[in-house]
Amino acid sequence: MSDKADVLVVGAGIVGLFTALEFARKGYDVIVVEKNDGPGHEATSRNAGVIHVLQLPFNSLKSRLCIEGNRIYHEIDEEYGLGIRWVNAYLASTRSIYRVLSTLLTWYLHYKLPEDYRVRLVDSKYLRRVEPLVSRNVKVAIEVQGYGVVHPPTLASRIAEIVEELGSISYRDTVHSINVVDDYVLVESERSTYKARMLVNSAGLYADDVASMVGDEYRVIPIKGVMTVYDSVKIDSILAWLRIEKKHETKGGGVIPHPRGTLLGPTYGGIVDKTDYAYSDGDIVALKDKFQPLIDGPLEGLPEVIVGLRATTEKRDFIIEYSQRSTRVIHLVGIESPGLTAAPAIAKRVAGMARRVLP
Ligand SMILES: Cc1cc2nc3c(=O)[nH]c(=O)nc-3n(C[C@H](O)[C@H](O)[C@H](O)COP(=O)(O)OP(=O)(O)OC[C@H]3O[C@@H](n4cnc5c(N)ncnc54)[C@H](O)[C@@H]3O)c2cc1C
């Protein structure tokens, strides 16, 4: 006996969930197979929760799907009850010398981004009016409108709820083997044998392992990111440094509104094992040292620490492609940041690719 579906999605992270939803809304019979006992327990719940606007380089797939994903979230937020908080982001500098750079960058971003995402240069007086907690030392900032912040576990649960109204999710169900047989895909898992017309590999950190079940080769490189949440400060905007970073390790991150206060980070750690979620006091201190100069509010007490692993590849871009063996299998590999933002756009892209095998 086997369970049948039009589409089987491996992984109930945010990308697999949006993909399942996209197919289910088109009327296909969908099943999501997830090894954990609930939705979004891996990278999806261990991130900064930012619905991004900007993602460099602009010519990358992740940049294009980021802006498209952001647009879709704006459209579905209310309809789906996602509870996204729409905020401005400020790329700030404490050095007046950055004024020239900021002016050029503002012009460049204005030219690159769709019209609805307003970008402008603001001075410290304006910035302190809209975000009173910003440091007095900030001299200039680039304001980018259209960012969002969300509580990722809540978002994943909400999308899973909608998926379950239209299709089904099998939890505590690890996929062990995949075989493409003529016009269907046979999937063996812990709980069942599934027969599907097509399969989407959305297994995050383990997408390379799942791809190898079909005979395709990828290498996912996990890179650690540590974040801290302080309940002593509550800000209303995203603040990040406008800096030309020399070291990759210190790149990115920001001061981000969070339901329990303010989130700092993430760090950009080294390559680690897929199960290594350890952090040190040094990470907490480094985050505080980097971001405290951006805000006047006190970062007091022991913060909550969140550790996530980015599922990167050597390509440093999303890989969304058919299996070498069959167009009935689509792999999503290297869905690192901004995968949370891009998820609904990735789903639409996958549904488009699936037209080759699904009428
Ligand atoms: C520190 C950090 C900060 C980030 N911040 C942001 C941000 O602010 N904004 C943003 O847009 N993005 C951010 N990201 C990126 C974002 O978190 C990811 O791109 C996104 O969550 C990827 O979702 P996913 O569904 O592909 O992967 P996952 O959430 O990892 O889901 C994959 C799922 O597949 C399941 N699975 C794996 N193997 C099997 C198997 N054999 N059988 C069954 N199930 C299986 C796993 O259990 C898991 O649930 C951040 C990432 C990190 C690490």
The ligand as an SDF file (V2000), in Angstrom:
LIG
                    3D

 53 58  0  0  0  0  0  0  0  0999 V2000
   21.3450   33.0690   11.4950 C   0  0  0  0  0  0  0  0  0  0  0  0
   20.3770   33.1910   10.3520 C   0  0  0  0  0  0  0  0  0  0  0  0
   19.6600   34.3720   10.1720 C   0  0  0  0  0  0  0  0  0  0  0  0
   18.8010   34.5110    9.0840 C   0  0  0  0  0  0  0  0  0  0  0  0
   18.0480   35.6390    8.9720 N   0  0  0  0  0  0  0  0  0  0  0  0
   17.1670   35.7510    7.9400 C   0  0  0  0  0  0  0  0  0  0  0  0
   16.3360   36.8930    7.8370 C   0  0  0  0  0  0  0  0  0  0  0  0
   16.3250   37.7750    8.7030 O   0  0  0  0  0  0  0  0  0  0  0  0
   15.5320   36.9810    6.7560 N   0  0  0  0  0  0  0  0  0  0  0  0
   15.4960   36.0360    5.7690 C   0  0  0  0  0  0  0  0  0  0  0  0
   14.7820   36.2210    4.7880 O   0  0  0  0  0  0  0  0  0  0  0  0
   16.2170   34.9010    5.8950 N   0  0  0  0  0  0  0  0  0  0  0  0
   17.0350   34.7310    6.9520 C   0  0  0  0  0  0  0  0  0  0  0  0
   17.7650   33.5850    7.0980 N   0  0  0  0  0  0  0  0  0  0  0  0
   17.6000   32.5090    6.1120 C   0  0  0  0  0  0  0  0  0  0  0  0
   16.3550   31.6660    6.3960 C   0  0  0  0  0  0  0  0  0  0  0  0
   16.2730   31.3160    7.7400 O   0  0  0  0  0  0  0  0  0  0  0  0
   16.4130   30.4040    5.5330 C   0  0  0  0  0  0  0  0  0  0  0  0
   16.7590   30.7370    4.2070 O   0  0  0  0  0  0  0  0  0  0  0  0
   15.0710   29.6840    5.5090 C   0  0  0  0  0  0  0  0  0  0  0  0
   14.5890   29.4600    6.8050 O   0  0  0  0  0  0  0  0  0  0  0  0
   15.2430   28.3670    4.7900 C   0  0  0  0  0  0  0  0  0  0  0  0
   14.0450   27.6380    4.9110 O   0  0  0  0  0  0  0  0  0  0  0  0
   13.9680   26.1640    4.3860 P   0  0  0  0  0  0  0  0  0  0  0  0
   12.5510   25.7570    4.4180 O   0  0  0  0  0  0  0  0  0  0  0  0
   14.7030   26.0660    3.0810 O   0  0  0  0  0  0  0  0  0  0  0  0
   14.8820   25.3360    5.3890 O   0  0  0  0  0  0  0  0  0  0  0  0
   14.5430   24.7010    6.8390 P   0  0  0  0  0  0  0  0  0  0  0  0
   13.7700   25.6300    7.6780 O   0  0  0  0  0  0  0  0  0  0  0  0
   15.8380   24.2060    7.3840 O   0  0  0  0  0  0  0  0  0  0  0  0
   13.6030   23.4760    6.5010 O   0  0  0  0  0  0  0  0  0  0  0  0
   14.0690   22.2670    5.9490 C   0  0  0  0  0  0  0  0  0  0  0  0
   13.2310   21.1730    6.5600 C   0  0  0  0  0  0  0  0  0  0  0  0
   13.5300   19.9290    5.9220 O   0  0  0  0  0  0  0  0  0  0  0  0
   13.4140   18.9110    6.9050 C   0  0  0  0  0  0  0  0  0  0  0  0
   14.1440   17.7340    6.4290 N   0  0  0  0  0  0  0  0  0  0  0  0
   15.4630   17.6430    6.1310 C   0  0  0  0  0  0  0  0  0  0  0  0
   15.7630   16.3950    5.7030 N   0  0  0  0  0  0  0  0  0  0  0  0
   14.6140   15.6750    5.7320 C   0  0  0  0  0  0  0  0  0  0  0  0
   14.2820   14.3190    5.4070 C   0  0  0  0  0  0  0  0  0  0  0  0
   15.1940   13.4420    4.9480 N   0  0  0  0  0  0  0  0  0  0  0  0
   12.9950   13.9140    5.5720 N   0  0  0  0  0  0  0  0  0  0  0  0
   12.0510   14.7830    6.0280 C   0  0  0  0  0  0  0  0  0  0  0  0
   12.3160   16.0770    6.3460 N   0  0  0  0  0  0  0  0  0  0  0  0
   13.5750   16.5260    6.1930 C   0  0  0  0  0  0  0  0  0  0  0  0
   14.0430   19.5610    8.1280 C   0  0  0  0  0  0  0  0  0  0  0  0
   13.6650   18.8940    9.3110 O   0  0  0  0  0  0  0  0  0  0  0  0
   13.5160   20.9810    8.0420 C   0  0  0  0  0  0  0  0  0  0  0  0
   12.3450   21.1730    8.7840 O   0  0  0  0  0  0  0  0  0  0  0  0
   18.6360   33.4260    8.1710 C   0  0  0  0  0  0  0  0  0  0  0  0
   19.3170   32.2270    8.3840 C   0  0  0  0  0  0  0  0  0  0  0  0
   20.1690   32.0930    9.4710 C   0  0  0  0  0  0  0  0  0  0  0  0
   20.8680   30.7970    9.7020 C   0  0  0  0  0  0  0  0  0  0  0  0
  1  2  1  0
  2  3  1  0
  2 52  2  0
  3  4  2  0
  4  5  1  0
  4 50  1  0
  5  6  2  0
  6  7  1  0
  6 13  1  0
  7  8  2  0
  7  9  1  0
  9 10  1  0
 10 11  2  0
 10 12  1  0
 12 13  2  0
 13 14  1  0
 14 15  1  0
 14 50  1  0
 15 16  1  0
 16 17  1  0
 16 18  1  0
 18 19  1  0
 18 20  1  0
 20 21  1  0
 20 22  1  0
 22 23  1  0
 23 24  1  0
 24 25  2  0
 24 26  1  0
 24 27  1  0
 27 28  1  0
 28 29  2  0
 28 30  1  0
 28 31  1  0
 31 32  1  0
 32 33  1  0
 33 34  1  0
 33 48  1  0
 34 35  1  0
 35 36  1  0
 35 46  1  0
 36 37  1  0
 36 45  1  0
 37 38  2  0
 38 39  1  0
 39 40  1  0
 39 45  2  0
 40 41  1  0
 40 42  2  0
 42 43  1  0
 43 44  2  0
 44 45  1  0
 46 47  1  0
 46 48  1  0
 48 49  1  0
 50 51  2  0
 51 52  1  0
 52 53  1  0
M  END
$$$$
